[in-house]
Amino acid sequence: MDNNTVIPESGDVEIVGVRFRDGGKVYYFAPGSNKVNPGDPVIVETARGLEYGFAPNGNEFVPAAKIVPPLRPLIRVANRRDTERYETNRALEDEAFEICRKKIEDHKLAMKLIRAEYTFDNSKLLFYFSAEVRVDFRELVKDLASVFHTRIELRQIGIRDEAKMLGGLGVCGRPFCCCSFLGDFVQVSIKMAKEQNLSLNSSKISGACGRLMCCLRFEHETYEQEIARTPPIDATVKTPDGIGTVTEISPLTGYVKVRLGDDIKPYHRDVLTVLKLKTKNQS
């Protein structure tokens, strides 16, 4: 029987957003008659069966265009027995992780175990791992199935997902963005670092995962807006002290440095008038 909610072509749809792990992606579910408060634990129906998650915002309405079908149902706000089962599963996952790690050593497989995860009904046990090459883990799966007597699934993940699962502190001293509030990974480019006037030394703009830092992306829009408002380098501008050439910009503060003859002075962009921009053909 299909319990998925029919999504209208337009208008707003009542949903409940649910996360299954801290910092994880938010998935939408149809609340039905359930009234959910922010932070409530809930039981929802997913592609792999019933799952236990948390609703960060409770019931809310979003445009129908933002919904990616199917919109599966929220079964209920989790009760005490649900929570006890969830906590038991978390404890079982720790035990399963250690057993699997030992089995990997026994089979001499070149893989790094990242996390063990039970489905809410214990019908499946998933192991996430990273590896530099493709790994033949068929014998390992058979070995694990004989120990846990449930369906076993091994999933190889990338280095960014590994960092998200393991967590840690970035160079800023704060927890990784990917495991604290960024639900999805987005494309990050070296151009974003250039626009933010950062050093292009890879060690200084790369996160612990070795990829470009995620914060380059979510700060990018602000930089684009501020750069658009700021006279670019080599632009000819009129200042309160005369006409000069921009030599340095600081888009977030709004200040630029202007060369006036032999002097270089700082000005806020609001007091400047752009007279001429450097053309692409100028050296």
C-alpha positions as CSV (number, residue, x, y, z in Angstrom):
1,M,0.0,0.0,0.0
2,D,1.3,3.4,-1.0
3,N,1.2,5.8,2.0
4,N,3.0,8.6,0.3
5,T,1.3,12.0,0.4
6,V,0.2,13.6,-2.9
7,I,2.0,16.9,-3.5
8,P,0.0,19.7,-5.1
9,E,1.5,21.5,-8.1
10,S,1.4,24.9,-6.4
11,G,0.7,26.5,-3.0
12,D,2.2,25.6,0.4
13,V,2.5,22.1,1.9
14,E,2.6,21.3,5.6
15,I,5.7,19.3,6.4
16,V,7.9,18.3,9.3
17,G,11.7,18.4,8.7
18,V,13.6,15.5,10.2
19,R,17.3,14.9,10.9
20,F,18.6,11.4,11.7
21,R,22.0,12.5,12.9
22,D,23.5,15.7,14.3
23,G,24.4,18.0,11.4
24,G,22.7,15.7,9.0
25,K,20.5,16.6,6.0
26,V,16.9,17.6,6.8
27,Y,14.3,15.4,5.1
28,Y,10.7,16.4,4.7
29,F,7.8,14.2,5.9
30,A,4.0,14.6,5.9
31,P,2.8,15.2,9.5
32,G,-0.7,14.1,9.0
33,S,-2.6,14.8,12.2
34,N,0.6,14.9,14.3
35,K,1.5,18.2,15.9
36,V,5.3,18.3,16.4
37,N,7.2,20.8,18.6
38,P,10.8,21.9,17.7
39,G,13.3,19.3,18.9
40,D,10.7,16.5,19.3
41,P,11.9,12.9,18.5
42,V,9.7,11.3,15.9
43,I,9.1,8.0,14.1
44,V,8.9,8.3,10.3
45,E,8.6,6.0,7.4
46,T,11.6,5.9,5.1
47,A,12.7,3.8,2.1
48,R,14.5,1.4,4.5
49,G,11.6,1.2,7.0
50,L,10.7,3.0,10.2
51,E,13.4,5.4,11.5
52,Y,13.9,7.5,14.6
53,G,14.8,11.1,14.1
54,F,14.5,14.6,15.4
55,A,12.4,17.5,14.1
56,P,14.4,20.7,14.4
57,N,11.5,23.1,13.6
58,G,8.2,21.2,14.2
59,N,5.2,21.7,11.8
60,E,5.8,24.2,9.1
61,F,4.6,25.2,5.6
62,V,6.9,25.3,2.6
63,P,6.2,25.9,-1.2
64,A,5.2,22.8,-3.0
65,A,8.0,23.4,-5.5
66,K,10.6,22.7,-2.7
67,I,9.2,19.2,-2.1
68,V,11.0,16.3,-3.8
69,P,8.6,13.4,-4.0
70,P,7.8,11.0,-2.5
71,L,6.6,12.8,0.7
72,R,6.5,9.9,3.2
73,P,4.4,10.0,6.4
74,L,5.5,10.9,9.9
75,I,4.1,8.0,11.9
76,R,4.1,9.5,15.4
77,V,6.0,11.6,17.9
78,A,8.3,9.1,19.6
79,N,7.2,7.7,22.9
80,R,9.3,6.4,25.8
81,R,9.6,2.9,24.4
82,D,10.7,4.3,21.0
83,T,13.4,6.3,22.7
84,E,14.6,3.4,24.8
85,R,14.9,1.3,21.7
86,Y,16.8,4.1,19.9
87,E,19.3,4.3,22.8
88,T,19.7,0.6,22.9
89,N,20.5,0.6,19.2
90,R,23.1,3.3,19.7
91,A,24.8,1.0,22.3
92,L,24.6,-2.0,20.0
93,E,26.2,0.1,17.2
94,D,29.3,0.7,19.4
95,E,29.6,-3.0,19.9
96,A,29.0,-3.8,16.3
97,F,31.7,-1.3,15.3
98,E,34.3,-3.0,17.3
99,I,33.4,-6.4,16.1
100,C,33.5,-5.3,12.4
101,R,36.8,-3.5,12.9
102,K,38.3,-6.7,14.3
103,K,36.9,-8.7,11.3
104,I,38.4,-6.2,8.9
105,E,41.8,-6.8,10.5
106,D,41.2,-10.6,10.3
107,H,40.4,-10.4,6.6
108,K,43.4,-8.0,6.0
109,L,41.3,-5.6,4.1
110,A,42.6,-2.1,3.2
111,M,39.6,-0.2,4.5
112,K,38.9,2.2,7.3
113,L,35.7,1.7,9.3
114,I,33.9,4.9,10.0
115,R,30.5,4.1,11.5
116,A,28.1,1.3,12.3
117,E,24.4,2.0,12.1
118,Y,21.3,-0.1,12.9
119,T,17.9,0.7,11.3
120,F,15.3,1.4,14.0
121,D,13.7,-2.0,13.7
122,N,17.1,-3.8,13.6
123,S,16.3,-5.3,10.2
124,K,19.5,-4.0,8.7
125,L,23.0,-3.2,10.0
126,L,25.0,-0.7,7.9
127,F,28.7,-0.2,8.1
128,Y,30.3,2.9,6.5
129,F,33.9,2.8,5.5
130,S,36.5,4.7,3.4
131,A,39.2,3.2,1.2
132,E,41.6,4.4,-1.4
133,V,40.7,1.6,-3.8
134,R,37.8,-0.7,-4.4
135,V,37.5,-3.4,-1.8
136,D,36.2,-6.9,-2.3
137,F,34.3,-7.3,1.0
138,R,32.0,-10.2,0.1
139,E,33.6,-12.6,2.5
140,L,33.5,-10.0,5.2
141,V,29.8,-9.5,4.7
142,K,29.2,-13.3,5.1
143,D,31.3,-13.3,8.3
144,L,29.4,-10.4,9.8
145,A,26.0,-11.9,8.8
146,S,26.9,-15.0,10.7
147,V,27.6,-12.9,13.8
148,F,24.7,-10.5,13.8
149,H,22.0,-12.6,12.1
150,T,20.6,-9.6,10.3
151,R,21.0,-8.0,6.8
152,I,24.4,-6.5,6.4
153,E,25.2,-3.6,4.1
154,L,28.7,-2.0,3.6
155,R,28.9,1.5,2.1
156,Q,32.0,3.1,0.9
157,I,32.0,6.9,1.4
158,G,34.2,9.7,0.3
159,I,36.6,11.8,2.3
160,R,34.2,14.7,2.8
161,D,31.5,12.3,4.2
162,E,34.2,10.7,6.4
163,A,35.0,14.1,7.9
164,K,31.3,14.8,8.4
165,M,30.7,11.5,10.3
166,L,33.8,11.7,12.4
167,G,33.6,15.4,13.2
168,G,36.4,17.6,14.6
169,L,37.6,21.2,14.8
170,G,38.4,23.5,11.8
171,V,41.3,25.9,11.6
172,C,38.8,28.5,13.0
173,G,38.6,26.6,16.2
174,R,34.9,25.8,15.7
175,P,33.3,22.4,14.9
176,F,33.3,21.4,11.3
177,C,30.6,23.2,9.4
178,C,29.6,19.9,7.6
179,C,28.8,18.1,10.9
180,S,27.2,21.1,12.8
181,F,24.9,22.9,10.5
182,L,25.5,22.2,6.8
183,G,23.1,19.4,5.7
184,D,24.4,19.1,2.2
185,F,27.8,19.4,0.5
186,V,27.9,22.0,-2.2
187,Q,30.4,22.8,-4.9
188,V,33.4,24.9,-3.8
189,S,35.8,26.5,-6.2
190,I,39.2,28.2,-6.1
191,K,37.5,31.3,-7.6
192,M,35.7,31.7,-4.3
193,A,39.0,31.9,-2.4
194,K,40.3,34.5,-4.9
195,E,37.2,36.7,-4.5
196,Q,37.6,36.5,-0.7
197,N,41.3,37.6,-1.1
198,L,42.6,34.5,0.6
199,S,45.9,32.9,0.2
200,L,45.8,30.3,-2.6
201,N,48.1,28.1,-0.6
202,S,46.2,24.8,-0.6
203,S,47.1,24.0,3.0
204,K,45.4,27.3,4.1
205,I,42.2,27.0,2.2
206,S,41.6,23.2,2.7
207,G,39.7,21.6,5.5
208,A,40.6,18.6,7.5
209,C,39.2,16.4,4.7
210,G,41.8,17.8,2.3
211,R,39.1,19.5,0.1
212,L,38.4,23.2,-0.2
213,M,36.8,24.5,3.0
214,C,33.0,24.5,2.9
215,C,32.9,28.0,4.5
216,L,34.2,29.4,1.2
217,R,30.8,28.6,-0.2
218,F,28.4,29.9,2.3
219,E,30.4,33.1,2.7
220,H,30.6,33.5,-1.1
221,E,27.2,35.2,-1.6
222,T,28.0,37.9,0.9
223,Y,31.4,38.6,-0.7
224,E,29.8,38.8,-4.1
225,Q,27.3,41.4,-2.9
226,E,30.0,43.4,-1.2
227,I,32.4,43.2,-4.1
228,A,29.7,44.5,-6.4
229,R,29.4,47.6,-4.2
230,T,33.1,48.2,-4.0
231,P,35.3,49.9,-6.7
232,P,37.7,47.3,-8.1
233,I,41.5,47.5,-8.0
234,D,42.9,49.9,-10.7
235,A,39.6,51.8,-11.0
236,T,40.0,55.5,-11.3
237,V,37.9,57.2,-8.6
238,K,37.1,60.7,-7.3
239,T,37.8,61.1,-3.6
240,P,37.3,64.1,-1.3
241,D,41.0,64.8,-1.8
242,G,41.1,64.5,-5.6
243,I,41.3,61.8,-8.3
244,G,43.2,58.6,-7.7
245,T,43.6,54.9,-8.5
246,V,42.3,52.1,-6.3
247,T,45.2,49.9,-5.1
248,E,43.6,47.6,-2.5
249,I,40.1,46.7,-1.5
250,S,38.4,45.3,1.6
251,P,34.8,44.5,0.6
252,L,33.5,43.4,4.0
253,T,34.6,46.6,5.7
254,G,33.8,48.8,2.7
255,Y,37.2,50.4,2.7
256,V,39.6,50.8,-0.2
257,K,43.1,52.2,-0.5
258,V,43.6,54.9,-3.2
259,R,46.8,56.2,-4.6
260,L,46.9,60.0,-4.9
261,G,50.2,60.9,-6.4
262,D,52.8,59.6,-4.1
263,D,50.4,59.0,-1.2
264,I,48.1,56.1,-0.5
265,K,45.0,56.8,1.6
266,P,42.1,54.7,2.9
267,Y,38.5,55.8,2.1
268,H,35.1,54.3,2.6
269,R,33.5,53.4,-0.7
270,D,30.5,55.5,0.1
271,V,32.6,58.7,-0.4
272,L,34.0,57.6,-3.7
273,T,32.8,58.1,-7.3
274,V,34.0,55.7,-9.9
275,L,35.2,57.6,-13.0
276,K,36.8,54.8,-15.0
277,L,37.2,51.0,-14.8
278,K,40.3,49.2,-15.9
279,T,39.6,47.4,-19.2
280,K,40.6,43.8,-19.9
281,N,43.1,45.0,-22.6
282,Q,45.0,47.2,-20.1
283,S,48.1,45.7,-18.7
